[in-house]
């Protein structure tokens, strides 16, 4: 009985989070569409934000000094763990609506995000362990 109540609560939380994320993305794209007088498609705006985030992330990571590498990896692992939670929620999307390809795409992208985040977390732990071993005394 408690398991069913928990599942119902988790379904409500998942639905509320998905609704909030969809409305936030749609409003940002709609705002850009309206601000440009209809010249910018909301999808193009969201794609441009993603590309900008990729470039900014690339330059931020490569400009880090070696002394800050281990703390940065810890933060990256924490962010990746949040991505894992989001990917698991995306993989668990209910596919009961016939003819709707949205849940299939959500599952595919969620699975890819899960794989990449897990590789990132595992690699981060390996690199951090190697960096910390450099500071240990050999004896």
C-alpha positions as CSV (number, residue, x, y, z in Angstrom):
1,X,0.0,0.0,0.0
2,X,2.8,2.4,0.9
3,X,4.6,1.4,-2.3
4,X,1.6,2.4,-4.4
5,X,1.3,5.7,-2.6
6,X,5.0,6.4,-3.1
7,X,4.7,5.5,-6.8
8,X,1.7,7.8,-7.2
9,X,3.7,10.6,-5.5
10,X,6.7,10.1,-7.7
11,X,4.5,10.1,-10.8
12,X,3.0,13.4,-9.7
13,X,6.5,14.9,-9.0
14,X,7.7,13.7,-12.4
15,X,4.7,15.2,-14.2
16,X,5.1,18.5,-12.4
17,X,8.9,18.6,-13.2
18,X,8.3,17.8,-16.8
19,X,5.5,20.4,-17.1
20,X,7.8,23.0,-15.5
21,X,10.7,22.2,-17.7
22,X,8.5,22.3,-20.8
23,X,6.9,25.6,-19.9
24,X,10.3,27.1,-19.1
25,X,11.8,26.1,-22.4
26,X,8.7,27.1,-24.4
27,X,8.6,30.5,-22.7
28,X,12.3,31.2,-23.3
29,X,11.8,30.2,-27.0
30,X,8.6,32.2,-27.3
31,X,10.2,35.3,-25.7
32,X,13.0,35.2,-28.2
33,X,10.5,34.7,-31.0
34,X,8.5,37.7,-29.8
35,X,11.5,39.9,-29.1
36,X,12.8,39.4,-32.6
37,X,9.4,40.1,-34.2
38,X,8.9,36.5,-35.2
39,X,12.3,36.2,-37.0
40,X,13.7,33.5,-34.6
41,X,12.1,30.1,-34.4
42,X,12.0,28.9,-30.7
43,X,13.8,25.6,-31.7
44,X,16.6,27.6,-33.3
45,X,16.9,29.7,-30.2
46,X,17.1,26.6,-28.0
47,X,19.6,25.0,-30.3
48,X,21.7,28.2,-30.2
49,X,21.7,28.1,-26.4
50,X,22.9,24.5,-26.4
51,X,25.7,25.3,-28.9
52,X,26.7,28.3,-26.7
53,X,26.8,26.1,-23.6
54,X,29.0,23.6,-25.4
55,X,31.5,26.2,-26.4
56,X,31.5,27.9,-23.0
57,X,31.9,24.6,-21.2
58,X,34.8,23.6,-23.5
59,X,36.8,26.8,-22.9
60,X,36.1,26.8,-19.2
61,X,37.4,23.3,-18.7
62,X,40.5,23.7,-20.9
63,X,41.5,27.0,-19.1
64,X,41.7,25.3,-15.7
65,X,45.1,25.2,-14.0
66,X,46.3,21.8,-12.8
67,X,45.9,22.9,-9.1
68,X,42.2,23.4,-9.6
69,X,41.6,20.2,-11.6
70,X,40.7,17.9,-8.7
71,X,38.1,20.3,-7.2
72,X,36.6,20.9,-10.6
73,X,36.3,17.1,-11.2
74,X,34.4,16.8,-7.9
75,X,32.0,19.5,-9.1
76,X,31.7,17.9,-12.5
77,X,30.9,14.5,-10.8
78,X,28.2,16.2,-8.8
79,X,26.7,17.8,-11.9
80,X,26.8,14.5,-13.7
81,X,25.0,12.8,-10.9
82,X,22.2,15.3,-11.4
83,X,22.2,14.5,-15.1
84,X,21.9,10.8,-14.2
85,X,18.8,11.5,-12.1
86,X,17.3,13.5,-15.0
87,X,18.2,10.7,-17.5
88,X,16.6,8.1,-15.3
89,X,13.4,10.2,-15.1
90,X,13.5,10.5,-18.9
91,X,14.0,6.8,-19.5
92,X,11.0,6.1,-17.2
93,X,8.5,8.1,-19.3
94,X,5.2,6.4,-19.7
95,X,4.8,5.1,-23.3
96,X,1.1,4.3,-23.0
97,X,0.0,6.9,-25.5
98,X,-0.3,5.1,-28.9
99,X,1.1,6.9,-31.9
100,X,3.2,9.3,-29.8
101,X,6.9,9.3,-30.7
102,X,7.8,11.7,-27.8
103,X,8.3,9.0,-25.2
104,X,10.4,6.9,-27.5
105,X,12.7,9.9,-28.2
106,X,12.7,10.8,-24.5
107,X,13.8,7.2,-23.7
108,X,16.6,7.2,-26.4
109,X,18.0,10.6,-25.4
110,X,17.6,9.7,-21.7
111,X,19.6,6.5,-22.3
112,X,22.3,8.3,-24.2
113,X,22.5,10.9,-21.4
114,X,22.7,8.2,-18.8
115,X,25.6,6.4,-20.6
116,X,27.5,9.6,-21.2
117,X,27.0,10.9,-17.6
118,X,28.1,7.5,-16.2
119,X,31.2,7.5,-18.4
120,X,31.9,11.1,-17.2
121,X,31.5,10.2,-13.5
122,X,33.7,7.0,-13.8
123,X,36.4,8.9,-15.7
124,X,36.3,11.7,-13.2
125,X,36.9,9.3,-10.4
126,X,39.8,7.7,-12.2
127,X,41.4,11.1,-13.0
128,X,40.9,12.3,-9.5
129,X,42.4,9.1,-8.0
130,X,45.4,9.5,-10.3
131,X,45.9,13.1,-9.4
132,X,45.7,12.3,-5.7
133,X,48.2,9.5,-6.1
134,X,50.7,12.0,-7.4
135,X,50.7,13.7,-4.0
136,X,51.2,10.5,-2.0
137,X,54.6,9.7,-0.7
138,X,56.3,6.7,-2.3
139,X,57.7,4.5,0.3
